[in-house]
C-alpha cells in the first residue's frame, strides 16, 4: 500500500461491512466531498482486522501501511478496536434479561461479552438470536441443545447462530430486543457491519439496546444509521440512551 500510494493521496470509499482505518469517509457522499474540498493531507494508518483472532473472540487490528490521506476530520475517522474490559456492562445487562423475550445480538466484542455472560458462544462477526427462558427441548438440532444456558436462574436457548436476515426473521417471536454496539470512531449502529439486522428485522423489535463502554463513546460525537430505508433511518434519529456499565448510561445524538 505504501508503494502504491507514494506521494499520491489515498481516500477510502466505504463499500463493505468492516471499516477500521481513518482513510475512509463516513459515507460515500462524504468521501466525494473530501476529494472535492480537501486542502491538505496527513499521514494516516491503514489497519486491517485479524479475522482469525476475531472469530476466536479477540478484537485485534494490524497496521498495514501509513499513507497520505486528504483530511476533513468531521467527515472521516478510524474505528477504535480497544479490547478494554466490558465485564461490568455485560454483567449488568445479563441480570436484566426478560424471560420469554427474544434477543437479536449484533456482531462485535462488546455484544459478545454480553452473550458470554449469558453462557452463549457468540459469533463475533455474525448475528445470533437467543430467547430467554426457553428450554433447549423446545428447539431443533444438537447445536441448539448444546447452547442451553443458565443466567440468574433463567434458562435460554440459541435459536439462530451467525444468522442471515431470513434466518433471523424465521425464528423471531415477540417481544424482541435488538442489542448492538456502534462501530467505534465511525459510530454506525445499523447499516455497517450488521446488514443482517435489516429494516424488516428492526420493525419487528419493540426495543433496541445500544451498548458501548465509555472509551468507545469518547471517540464518537454522533451515532449514525444507514439502512437504505428512509423511514427507519428517520425513526431512529434523535437522542439515544447508551448503556456504558452495570448501572451507567449516556445520552448520545443519532443523526
Buried (B, 14 or more C-beta within 10 A) or exposed (E): EEEEBEEEBBBBBBEEBBBBBBBBBBBEEBBEBBBEEBEEBEEBBBBBBBEEBBEEBEBEBEEBBEBBBBBBEEBBBBBBBEEEEBEBBBBBBBEEBEEBBBBBBBBBBBBBBBBBBBBBBBBBBBBBBBBBBBEBEEBEEEEBBEBBBEBEEBBBBBBBBBBBBEBBBEBBEEBBBBBBBBBBBBBBBBBBBBBBBBBBBBEBBEEBBBBBBEBBBEBBEEBBBBBEBEEBBEEBEEEBEBBBBBEEEBEBEBE
